[in-house]
Each structure stands twice: as structure tokens, then as C-alpha cells.
């Protein structure tokens, strides 16, 4: 278990931050406030754990008192039974936090194998995430979208803002497979197709510094909806990051806004690449974890004939596909988060 000395250090640090903020915090008030807010739930768990230990100690002392012995014998089993759960809650609170968890995210969806049906499924996934965001009170803004003639999606890039967006959506990255009878299929045969989802924590300016010499910026004509709405100005922007080969486009009406969007998406992709590189260096053998973060990994299957959703990483199967496609993702996300925490706990104890 966590040494009491370590728990005292955490509590003392929290009290120090509290005192600093009460005095105004100076220039570092935002940094202090962030650390204070991160430590608060940990300190609450520490306090609960120490209260339980004190209650157990007090009850054990009462055993020596003939007048109190019977009461102590009644209380002690329940107090001792609560100890493992309190220890686990404390360990979870002490797990290192992913610094990106609280950030907004960039969501990217692209069809994989399966032609038109894959593009339609990509559109279904977008609507699923849009509904989930609505239920969470988050704001989802489409930054770039290319549609097919049948109403599917060739590619979509969206920005999601809200509380703990990346923490909730980070396990969605990977290949999502669908099994169903396409509307274009006259013979009633079930087809299998796929779409790739990437969820990237939004980069902040301090994360990534980009040398202007590493960029090639092209302006081009935006592709409008046709007819009188065709945009005849060269407002669309394409930015190529020469060292990595990453290409980002944005085709809003304002060229200035397009540069802003394209640069933000580029920074986010470069930040994600750096996080992936560090992760891979830190643990080349993460096979046991919830997904390796590899975007080519098949993570989930949506089987429409059986009304079944299966997440292959944790062997979770739910027979409520309609609700899942309507944005009811909490049960899946909670299970993935719990599995990731269990793996992290095992690594910490090992």
C-alpha cells in the first residue's frame, strides 16, 4: 500500500497551494489553480482512507475495554471489509494523469475498405459522436468535410470542446468495422466494411513550435455546392508540413480563418505524433493495454443483423446497437477506462 509519508506529502502540498492561492498566487495563479484542482480529488481520497484507518484503530483499542468490546466486535468486520475498496480508490486517485485528458480534441473519421458502404458507415459514426457530444454538453464543430454522392463521408475533421473531452474519447481511435446489408444490396447479403477513427488531443501553442521554413502554404479555389453558391475566390488553404509530409486543408469562406484552422489541425497532428513516439519508447510491450493507439488496429464491430456491438480489446459485447448508434457510449467508455486503470494499477504494483 502507499506509504503514509507519501500521503502526508500530498496533503501538505495541497495545503501549501491553498495558502498560496489565498494570498493571490502571483503571476503563476493559473498554474497553481490547475495543480490545486488536480490534487483536490486525491486529497479527498487520502482523507477518507486515513479516517477509515483511524476508525479501525479506535475500534481495535475498544476491544480491550469490557464495556466497549461488544460494540467494537460489531463494527470491526465492516470497517475491515471496507479497507480494500478504500485502498483501491486511493490507488486510482494516485495514478499518473494523462496531461492531455482535460483537453479539447480533434476527431477524424475516414472510410476504409468497403467503398460506398464504408463511406455511409463513416457518416453514421459521425452522427453517433455528434449525439454523444450533445448528451455530454460538448460543442462539436465540423472543420472539414467531404461527402459522397450517396450521402456518405470521404473524410471529416471535427473540433470538440468541453470538459475532459480527450479523456472520454481517446479509446475511440482505431478501425471500426460494420456488418450489415447495404441499402444498395438487392440480394440481402451482409457486407463487411470499415472506417478509421482518430481522436487527437488538441495541441496548445507551448506544445509544438513550427518553423515557417518547414511549411508550404497553397491557396486554391474552394469547392462550393454548385450553382449560385460556388465560391469563386481562392480562399481554401492547404498547408504541407515538409519534414513530416502531413497535409492539412481547410475550405471555409475566410482565407484567414482557413489558415487558423489548418494550423491548429497541423499542430494537433504533430503533437499526436510526438505523444505516440514517446508512448512507444516508454512501453514497446503494451500489448496488454487497452489498445496500442495504433490506428490500424480493429477495435470494434457493429453487427446490425444481430443488433450487437463488440469491443474486441476488452471482450465487451452489448446487444443494444440502436442505442449505441444513437450516441449511448458511456457504458463502453466506462468499461474501457476501467480496464486501462486496472492495467495501470497492475503496472504500478508490479
DOPA-201765 format. One line per 4 residues: for each residue x, y, z of C-alpha. Coordinates in steps of 0.05 Angstrom, whole numbers, plus 5000, padded with zeros to 4 digits. Example, Ala and Ser with C-alpha at 12.3 -4.5 7.8 and 13.67 -1.06 7.14 Angstrom:
5246 4910 5156 ~ 5273 4979 5143 $
//
This chain:
5000 5000 5000 ~ 5020 5073 4992 ~ 5066 5096 5049 ~ 5032 5143 5098 $
5092 5191 5090 ~ 5075 5198 5016 ~ 5002 5213 5034 ~ 5025 5266 5083 $
5068 5299 5029 ~ 5008 5303 4982 ~ 4964 5335 5036 ~ 5020 5385 5055 $
5028 5404 4982 ~ 4953 5415 4975 ~ 4952 5459 5038 ~ 5012 5499 5012 $
4975 5511 4945 ~ 4913 5532 4983 ~ 4953 5583 5023 ~ 4988 5610 4961 $
4922 5620 4925 ~ 4891 5654 4986 ~ 4949 5704 4981 ~ 4934 5717 4908 $
4982 5667 4876 ~ 5021 5720 4838 ~ 5037 5710 4765 ~ 5031 5635 4770 $
4958 5635 4793 ~ 4934 5594 4733 ~ 4988 5541 4744 ~ 4973 5538 4818 $
4898 5533 4806 ~ 4908 5475 4757 ~ 4952 5436 4806 ~ 4903 5452 4863 $
4844 5427 4823 ~ 4882 5363 4802 ~ 4902 5348 4874 ~ 4834 5361 4907 $
4803 5292 4890 ~ 4867 5258 4911 ~ 4868 5294 4978 ~ 4794 5276 4989 $
4811 5202 4978 ~ 4872 5208 5025 ~ 4827 5238 5079 ~ 4774 5183 5071 $
4828 5129 5075 ~ 4860 5159 5137 ~ 4792 5166 5170 ~ 4779 5092 5158 $
4847 5073 5186 ~ 4833 5115 5248 ~ 4764 5084 5257 ~ 4795 5014 5253 $
4849 5032 5303 ~ 4798 5062 5351 ~ 4754 5000 5346 ~ 4813 4955 5359 $
4831 4995 5422 ~ 4759 4987 5445 ~ 4767 4912 5446 ~ 4809 4919 5509 $
4751 4955 5545 ~ 4699 4904 5572 ~ 4644 4957 5566 ~ 4660 4972 5493 $
4683 4904 5469 ~ 4616 4881 5442 ~ 4606 4945 5402 ~ 4676 4941 5374 $
4665 4868 5353 ~ 4603 4891 5315 ~ 4638 4949 5280 ~ 4705 4919 5263 $
4685 4868 5208 ~ 4650 4922 5167 ~ 4708 4971 5176 ~ 4760 4920 5156 $
4717 4897 5097 ~ 4716 4969 5072 ~ 4792 4975 5072 ~ 4809 4940 5005 $
4759 4985 4968 ~ 4787 5047 5002 ~ 4858 5026 4983 ~ 4837 5015 4911 $
4802 5082 4907 ~ 4864 5116 4934 ~ 4910 5080 4885 ~ 4865 5101 4827 $
4868 5173 4851 ~ 4944 5169 4854 ~ 4952 5141 4784 ~ 4992 5188 4739 $
4944 5231 4699 ~ 4949 5238 4623 ~ 4965 5312 4616 ~ 4921 5315 4554 $
4858 5285 4587 ~ 4825 5352 4602 ~ 4838 5380 4532 ~ 4791 5390 4473 $
4801 5341 4416 ~ 4804 5336 4341 ~ 4762 5279 4314 ~ 4779 5250 4246 $
4737 5197 4210 ~ 4754 5165 4143 ~ 4723 5106 4107 ~ 4766 5044 4100 $
4752 4981 4059 ~ 4682 4975 4032 ~ 4671 5031 3981 ~ 4605 5069 3985 $
4581 5027 4044 ~ 4644 5046 4084 ~ 4632 5120 4068 ~ 4559 5113 4093 $
4584 5079 4156 ~ 4634 5136 4167 ~ 4574 5183 4165 ~ 4537 5140 4216 $
4597 5143 4262 ~ 4600 5219 4256 ~ 4526 5224 4276 ~ 4539 5175 4334 $
4593 5221 4361 ~ 4552 5283 4348 ~ 4496 5254 4391 ~ 4545 5233 4446 $
4574 5304 4447 ~ 4504 5334 4453 ~ 4489 5288 4512 ~ 4554 5310 4546 $
4541 5383 4534 ~ 4602 5389 4489 ~ 4607 5431 4426 ~ 4626 5394 4361 $
4646 5438 4302 ~ 4660 5408 4233 ~ 4725 5437 4207 ~ 4730 5398 4142 $
4681 5350 4109 ~ 4680 5316 4041 ~ 4615 5279 4025 ~ 4599 5225 3973 $
4540 5228 3924 ~ 4502 5176 3966 ~ 4507 5218 4029 ~ 4568 5183 4059 $
4633 5215 4081 ~ 4700 5212 4046 ~ 4733 5248 4104 ~ 4711 5291 4163 $
4753 5331 4213 ~ 4716 5360 4274 ~ 4736 5400 4335 ~ 4704 5380 4401 $
4705 5428 4460 ~ 4681 5412 4531 ~ 4703 5382 4598 ~ 4750 5322 4595 $
4737 5310 4521 ~ 4801 5273 4506 ~ 4795 5231 4570 ~ 4727 5205 4547 $
4741 5196 4473 ~ 4814 5174 4469 ~ 4797 5100 4466 ~ 4756 5110 4403 $
4818 5113 4359 ~ 4824 5053 4313 ~ 4787 5014 4259 ~ 4712 5007 4268 $
4681 4950 4228 ~ 4608 4944 4207 ~ 4569 4883 4185 ~ 4502 4897 4152 $
4461 4892 4089 ~ 4474 4955 4049 ~ 4414 4993 4022 ~ 4444 4984 3952 $
4446 4908 3961 ~ 4387 4875 3926 ~ 4404 4804 3946 ~ 4402 4815 4021 $
4475 4795 4031 ~ 4512 4820 4092 ~ 4573 4862 4074 ~ 4632 4879 4119 $
4664 4947 4113 ~ 4704 4993 4158 ~ 4721 5064 4177 ~ 4780 5092 4215 $
4771 5139 4274 ~ 4827 5182 4303 ~ 4818 5224 4366 ~ 4875 5272 4378 $
4885 5318 4438 ~ 4885 5390 4416 ~ 4955 5420 4416 ~ 4970 5483 4454 $
5019 5535 4429 ~ 5071 5514 4481 ~ 5069 5441 4457 ~ 5092 5449 4385 $
5137 5502 4354 ~ 5134 5501 4278 ~ 5188 5532 4235 ~ 5156 5574 4180 $
5210 5547 4133 ~ 5181 5477 4143 ~ 5114 5498 4113 ~ 5088 5503 4043 $
5022 5541 4041 ~ 4979 5538 3979 ~ 4914 5575 3967 ~ 4862 5545 3919 $
4791 5553 3898 ~ 4740 5527 3948 ~ 4693 5474 3923 ~ 4624 5502 3934 $
4557 5468 3930 ~ 4546 5487 3857 ~ 4502 5539 3822 ~ 4500 5608 3852 $
4535 5584 3915 ~ 4601 5568 3881 ~ 4657 5604 3917 ~ 4697 5638 3864 $
4753 5665 3909 ~ 4817 5629 3923 ~ 4802 5623 3997 ~ 4815 5549 4011 $
4883 5536 4044 ~ 4927 5475 4040 ~ 4987 5471 4087 ~ 5041 5419 4077 $
5090 5405 4133 ~ 5152 5386 4094 ~ 5191 5346 4147 ~ 5132 5300 4164 $
5094 5302 4098 ~ 5029 5319 4135 ~ 4979 5356 4091 ~ 4921 5396 4121 $
4867 5432 4083 ~ 4811 5479 4104 ~ 4759 5509 4058 ~ 4716 5558 4098 $
4696 5624 4065 ~ 4751 5664 4100 ~ 4823 5652 4079 ~ 4847 5680 4146 $
4801 5631 4184 ~ 4825 5574 4139 ~ 4898 5588 4158 ~ 4879 5587 4232 $
4841 5521 4226 ~ 4894 5487 4183 ~ 4950 5508 4230 ~ 4911 5484 4291 $
4898 5416 4259 ~ 4971 5411 4237 ~ 4996 5427 4307 ~ 4949 5375 4336 $
4972 5321 4288 ~ 5046 5337 4302 ~ 5031 5337 4377 ~ 4997 5269 4370 $
5057 5242 4331 ~ 5103 5264 4388 ~ 5058 5232 4441 ~ 5056 5167 4401 $
5132 5167 4395 ~ 5141 5178 4470 ~ 5089 5124 4486 ~ 5122 5074 4440 $
5190 5088 4471 ~ 5162 5083 4542 ~ 5129 5015 4531 ~ 5143 4975 4469 $
5106 4916 4500 ~ 5039 4949 4515 ~ 5001 4891 4483 ~ 4961 4881 4547 $
4936 4953 4550 ~ 4871 4979 4522 ~ 4893 4987 4450 ~ 4962 5005 4430 $
4937 5070 4400 ~ 4954 5041 4332 ~ 4903 5070 4283 ~ 4905 5006 4241 $
4881 4964 4300 ~ 4810 4936 4293 ~ 4777 4956 4358 ~ 4703 4946 4349 $
4650 4912 4307 ~ 4579 4937 4296 ~ 4535 4878 4273 ~ 4468 4905 4250 $
4431 4838 4236 ~ 4445 4816 4307 ~ 4438 4885 4339 ~ 4506 4874 4370 $
4566 4918 4386 ~ 4631 4882 4405 ~ 4693 4917 4431 ~ 4750 4868 4417 $
4800 4899 4465 ~ 4762 4881 4528 ~ 4715 4827 4501 ~ 4654 4871 4514 $
4591 4854 4477 ~ 4527 4895 4481 ~ 4461 4877 4447 ~ 4437 4949 4442 $
4465 4972 4376 ~ 4408 5022 4364 ~ 4424 5058 4428 ~ 4499 5057 4414 $
4489 5087 4345 ~ 4444 5139 4378 ~ 4504 5162 4419 ~ 4495 5119 4482 $
4570 5106 4491 ~ 4580 5115 4566 ~ 4578 5040 4583 ~ 4631 5025 4531 $
4676 5084 4550 ~ 4669 5069 4625 ~ 4689 4996 4613 ~ 4750 5016 4571 $
4771 5068 4623 ~ 4764 5017 4680 ~ 4806 4967 4641 ~ 4860 5018 4627 $
4861 5037 4702 ~ 4867 4964 4722 ~ 4926 4955 4675 ~ 4959 5018 4702 $
4948 4994 4774 ~ 4979 4926 4757 ~ 5040 4960 4727 ~ 5047 5006 4787 $
5044 4948 4835 ~ 5090 4905 4792 $
//
